[in-house]
Structures are given as structure tokens and as C-alpha cells.
Amino acid sequence: MATPQPAAFSNIHVVDEFFTEARIEALNNELVRREIAAEQVITVLTVAGQIMVSPTPMQFRVLYRTR
């Protein structure tokens, strides 16, 4: 009896992410630098900054489909 083989998918997209400072210009520059097209972007989430202990500014977390 033959063992079943997983189906081969040629259109699998993997989701990746990156963080950038929470400014539209910085977001656009990073998308261009990484060569990410608008249709690849899944969502842009805001990540709250931290004011206590080690202050960090607010950021954007971008989830996108890789090619």
C-alpha cells in the first residue's frame, strides 16, 4: 500500500512582519526598501510606546505576504 503524499502547492504565501516607527513617511520608505507592493500588505497595527523603565516610541507592526 502506497503512503499518501502531501499535495504540492505552487501558490503558498508566507506571512512575514516588520516594525517601523509610527510615521507614514517611515512606513512608506520601509515598504519601498523591502520592495513590498500594496497588495501584499495584510494589515498595519499600532504598537503602543512605553514611557516607564526604558522609554520607546510608538511603532507600526506590518504584516505582509511574501512572494
Buried (B, 14 or more C-beta within 10 A) or exposed (E): EEEEEEEEEEEEEEEBEBEBEBEEEEBEEBBEEEEBEEEBBEEBEEEEEEEEEEEEEEBBBBBBBEE
